[in-house]
Amino acid sequence: MRLRTRLTERFDIEHPIISAPLGMIAGGRLAAAVSNAGGLGLIGGGYGDGGWLEREFSAAGNAKIGCGFITWSLAQRRGLLDQVLARRPAAVMLSFGPVADFAAQIRQSGVPVICQVQSMAHARVAVGAGAEVIVAQGGEAGGHSGSRSTFTLVSEVADYLAKTAPDTLLVAAGGVADGRALAAALMLGADGVLIGSRLVASSEALTPHGFHDAIIAADGDATVKTSVIDLVRNYHWPDEFSGRALRNGFVTRWQGDENALTEPSINASENQRYWEAFTSGDADNAGVFMGEAVGLIHDVRPAADIIEQMVAQAHGRLSHAGQFALPG
């Protein structure tokens, strides 16, 4: 079963689905699994580790995959882009910072540029930078995002692109965890979707195993926008972006007491505790980035199964959409 869109045609893929380049979670096995299942898999470039990128690209084998970068972090390690472009990726995705210089370099190399945006202002910049694909990300998304909602942002970007850059593709992100959301995104004018949280709970993701039970047990009310996970890790994000994560023991302890985490002595001890908890899969004492779609996640499955079920459900919903259109 297939859904044919401009995204599937442009990238020669079977399904209009891209996997989010989740930092420390989206490695080579997940990216390859998504691409081999008919989507486009992206490795998460994260905060910049050349050795990790080499290992994960190797883990992907010969699969047709791409890579995503946190742009403000990439600016501090520009050589990573050269490293990835040498791999001839299927695409490079840029998010959360200035894109023009990087986009020009990527385009010059012949690799498609995907820009993730969180506002109309970002969308205009991305078009100006020559992005071939714009990912409109709503604040429902797990991890870092802005304040706009997916439903309205996708629609507004779709109208903007139709008038100013009709050849630019549009992908919806934020709250996409099943076929209903995929069908809705296509109806809003998107050419496909970017999936993050649902694939965190996939067999191939690098998710610490202890996180799985917490994800499956949570509903959409269990997430919160917070900066404490970045503060304890000493990642200095721009103020306009905060991270959505599960409201757990760690987040509850420090939410509202953010300044304390910046004190050197406290930060040093809490940073060590944090990474020990993350490495051991302690979901109550580490950051579990997860979107509001967590309430739609009920199991951990191979990425191929997740994609197959999503496409089948979307196909069914779209096939029956005509029942709502009454004559007269």
N, C-alpha and C positions, 0 to 999 in steps of 0.2 A: 504494500500500500504506500502511495507516494503523494506528496503535496508539492506541486510544481509552482515555483515562484521565481522572481528575478534573482533571488539569492542562490537558489539551487542551480540556475542556469549560469550565472556569473562565475561561480566557484566550482561548477561541475560536481555537485554533491547531490545526494539522493533526497535528503530531508532539509527543510529550512531551519536548521538548529545549529547554533554555535555554543560550545561550552565556554563558560567564563574562565579567564586566566587567574584563578584563585591562588593568591600567594601561599606558598608552603603546602598547598592542597592539590593543585592541578599540576601533576607531574606528567612524565612521558607516557606512563601506562594509561592514565585517564584520557589524555589527549588522543592517543592512538586508538583507544577503544571507541571514542566518539566518532572519530573519522572513519574507522573501519565499519561502524554501524550506519554510515551514510551521512553523518553531520560533518562539522568542521571543528576539530579539537584544537584548543589553545593551551600551551604551557604557560604557567604563571611566572613571569619574570620577577615579580615581587620587589624586594628592596635591593636586589642586585648581588648575586653570587655567581661568578663565572663558572666555578667548579660544579655547582649544583645544576646550572643550565646545561653544561656539557653532559653530565650524567643523565639528565632527564631527556634530552634530545636523543641520546644513544638508546635510552630505554624505550623510546617510541619506535625504534627500528626504521622501517621504510615507509611508515604511515605518512600521509600528507597532512601535516599539522602546521600551526602557526604559534605565535607567542605574543603575550601581552606585557606591557610595562606600565608601572606607576611613573608618570612622566616627570614629576618633580624629583623623584628619586633617581631616575635615569640620567637627569642632568648632572648628577654628581658622579656618575660612572658611565660616561658616554661610550666607552669602549665596548660595553655590553651589546650595544646595538650593532656594531660591526661584527661582533662574535655571532650574533643571531642571524644577521643578513648573510653571512658566509654559509649558513646552513640552507639557504634558499627556502625560507618558510613559505607556506601558502598565504600568509598574511601576517601583519604586525598590528596589534591593537595598542592605542595610546589612551591613557585615562588620567584625569585629575591634575592637569597642569598644562603649561604652554606646549603647543604641538607643532607650530609652524616649521621650525628648523628640523625637527626629527622627521616630520612628514615629508619634507622635501628630500631628505636623504633616502628615506624608504622608497619613495616614488622613483627616484633616480636609479635605484637598484632594480626596479621592475617589479617590486613586491607591492601588493595592494595594501592600502592604509585603512584601518578601521579606527574611528575615533569614538570613544564613549563620552556622552555629554549628559549633564544633569540640569540644563536650563536652556532657554532659547538663546541666550548670549553665547553659551558654549557651542551651540549648534551653528551659529553664524560663523564663529571662528573656525570650526571644523570644515565647513564648506569652503571658506576662504583658503584653508590650508590644502584643499584638494583631496579630502577624504573620499574614498570610494564607497565606504559604508559608515553610517552614523548609527551608533547604539544609543537610543534614548532610554536612560536609566532612571526609574522612579525610586523614591525614598523607601519603598517597601523592601528593597533589595537587602540582602545580607551583606555584611562588610560595609565599606565606605560608599556613601552616596550623598545626594543633595536633599532638598526638601520638597521637590515637586513629586506629584503622584504619577505612576506609570500611565494610567488611563488617559489623563489629560495631556501629559507631555508628549506621548506618542502621537496623539491626534494633532496637536499643534505643530510638531515637527513635520509630520506628514504633509500638512497644508503648506508649510513653509518650503519644503523641498519641491513639492509639485509646482510651485510658482518660480522658484529661484534656481533649483538644481535638480531637474527631473531625472537625471541619470544616476543620481546618488541614491544608493539603497538605504533602507531604514530597517533597523532591527530593534525590537522591544526587549527591555530587561527590567526586572524588578517584579517579584510576585509570580513568576512563571514556573510552575512546578508540575503542571499536567496538561492534557490535551485541551481542556476548556480554555486555559490561558493562551495556548498557542492559537486556537481558533479565534479567540477574541482579538489577539494582536493582529492577525491577518485582516480581520474585519475593520480594525482601526486604521489600516493603511500600511502596516509594516510588511516587510518582505520576509521576515523570519523572527526568531527569538534567540536570546542569549540566556542560557540556563546556568545558575550558580548553585543555590542552596540544595536543590534536588540532587545534584551530582556530588555534593559533599557526602551524601549518604549513598554512595555507589561503591561497589567492590574494589574498583581500581583507584579511587582517590587516596591521597596520602593522609587522610583524616585519622588522627589518633583513635584507636578502636574504642577507647573508653568514652568517646564523645557520642557514639552511635545511640546508646540507650537514652541519653539526655535529649538528643534530637527527636527521636521517635516519641518520647513521652511528652514533648512540649506541644502547645498550641500557639496560634498566632499572637495571642496576648502575652506570650512569655518572652518577647523580644523588646529591646530598648535601645535607643540611640545613646551612645556613650563615647567618651574620649579616654576613659581610664585604661583601656587595653593598650592604646597607643602610648599613653604617658608612662606606664610601667615598662614598656619595651623601648622607650626613648626614641620613638618615631614621631617626628614633628610635622604633623599633617596641617595643611592650610585650614583656617578656621571654618570655611564653608563646607567642609566635609567631616562628618562624624561617622562612626562605625555602628552598624546595627548588630547586636549580639544577643545571645540568651541572657536573661536576667538570672544570674547564678550567685553563688556565695561571694566570689571575688568582685563582681560588678556591684552587688549590693553593699559590700563593705566600703568601697571607695567612691561610689557615685555620690556627689555632693561634697566630697573631701579631696577634690582633684589637686589642690595646691600642695597637699601633704606629699603626694606622690612625686612631686618635683624636687623635694628636699633630698640632697645627695645621700645622706645616710639611710633614709627610709627607702629611697629608690633602689639603692644597691641591694638591700636585703630582700625587698619585694620582687625585684627583677629576678634574682636567683630562685626565689620560691615559685615565681610565675613559670619560668622555663622548666623547672623540675616538674611542675604539675602538667604543663603542656606535653612534655616528652613522655610522661607516664600515662597520659590519657585521663587525667583527673579533670573531669568536665565541670566540677564545682569551683575549682580554684585556678582555672585558666580561662582565657577568652575563647568563646565558641561563637565565631561570627556566623550569623544565620538570619535569613530574612523572615518576613511575616508569613511566607509560604511554608514555614516549618510545620504548621498545623495540617498540611496536606501530605506530609511525609510519614509513612507508616512502616517502612521496612528499608533494609539495605539490599540493593540488587545490582547486578551488572549493568553498566552504562547502556549496553545494547538493549537490554530488556526495558529500561526506563524510556529510551528513545522510541522503541517499537510501540510500547503502550501509549505514549504521548501522541504519536502520529496517528495511531488507530483511533484514539478517542477524538482527536481534532477532526479527522476525516468524517467520523460519524456525526459530530456536531454540525459541521459545515454542510454535510449532505442533507441534513434535516432542517436546515435553517429556513428553507422555503415555507415551512408549515406556519411560520409566524406572519407571512405576508398575505393578507387577506385581499381579495379583489374588491374593487370599488372604493 
